[in-house]
Amino acid sequence: MAFFTSEYSAKLDAKGRMVLPARMKAHLPQDSAHELFMREGFEPCLELYPLVEYQKIYARIAGLNEFNAEYRKLQRNFFRGSTTVELDSAGRLLIPKPMIQYARLNKEVVVVGMGNRIEIWNPEVYEEYLIKDPQELSELAEKYLTDDD
């Protein structure tokens, strides 16, 4: 199982390549250390999954009833924004241009470990999605992380 945490700064080169931070690369499962799946996130960012983690999501989405219009809509929109990317010998991955545009990426990017996946953000857009108030974070933690005894 992949386990990604922390936040890193990275750069895109002129060709749209980014070096995956070494600590994140070290947590890639051996069976998918070079092949990853990238998709457009629900927020304006990119999500990067090791093969084993993406397969879990794929099974859930692909397993939906194809005769249900809402399910087909979800499948179509989820899978259209997904692609395979590979790490080269230098640990770089090439981000497709449409995905760079979707996430509004420039030269500077923020790479965030999200447990089973990695997010890639434009730093200014990322700031808009962060909780600034510690009390709000505390309330969310209480709401979703406490036992309902």
JOCOR-V491424 format. One record per pair of residues at least 6 apart in sequence whose ideal C-beta (glycine too) atoms are under 8 Angstrom apart, sorted by the first residue. I is the first residue (numbers start at 1). GAP is how many residues later the second one is. Records with the same first field share a line. If there is no record, write none. Layout:
I = GAP, GAP
//
This chain:
1 = 28, 51, 52, 115
2 = 25, 26, 27, 47, 48, 50, 51, 113, 114, 115
3 = 24, 112, 113
4 = 20, 23, 109, 110, 111, 112, 113, 114
5 = 108, 110
6 = 17, 106, 107
7 = 103, 104, 105, 106
8 = 13, 15, 16, 102, 103, 104
9 = 99, 100, 101, 102, 114
10 = 8, 9, 10, 11, 98, 99, 100, 101, 110
11 = 7, 8, 96, 97, 98
12 = 6, 83, 88, 93, 94, 95, 96, 97
13 = 79
15 = 79
16 = 78, 79, 80, 81, 84
17 = 71, 75, 76, 77, 78
18 = 74, 75, 77, 91, 93, 102
19 = 71, 72, 73
20 = 67, 71, 72, 73, 91, 98
21 = 90
22 = 69
24 = 87, 89, 94
25 = 8, 62, 66
28 = 8, 22
29 = 21, 22, 23
31 = 20, 21
32 = 18, 19, 20
33 = 54
34 = 52, 53
35 = 16, 49, 50, 51
36 = 12, 13, 14, 15, 18, 48, 49, 50, 51, 57
37 = 11, 12, 13, 14, 17, 45, 46, 47, 48
38 = 8, 9, 10, 11, 44, 45, 46, 47, 55, 57, 58, 61
39 = 7, 8, 10, 39, 42, 43, 44
40 = 6, 7, 41, 42, 59, 62, 63
41 = 6, 62, 78
43 = 86
44 = 58, 59, 60, 78, 81
45 = 58, 74, 75, 76, 77, 80, 81
46 = 49, 53, 56, 57, 59, 73, 74, 75
47 = 67, 70, 71, 72, 73
48 = 37, 45, 69, 70, 71, 72
49 = 8, 67, 68, 69
53 = 63, 64
54 = 28
61 = 13, 14, 17, 18
62 = 13
64 = 7, 10, 11
65 = 6
66 = 6, 9
81 = 18, 21
83 = 13, 16
85 = 8, 9, 10, 11
86 = 7, 8
87 = 6
88 = 6
95 = 10, 25
103 = 17, 18, 19, 22
104 = 18, 21
105 = 15, 16, 17
106 = 16
108 = 15
109 = 11, 12, 13, 14
110 = 10, 11, 12, 13, 16
111 = 7, 8, 9, 10
112 = 6, 7, 8, 9, 14
121 = 8
131 = 6, 9
//
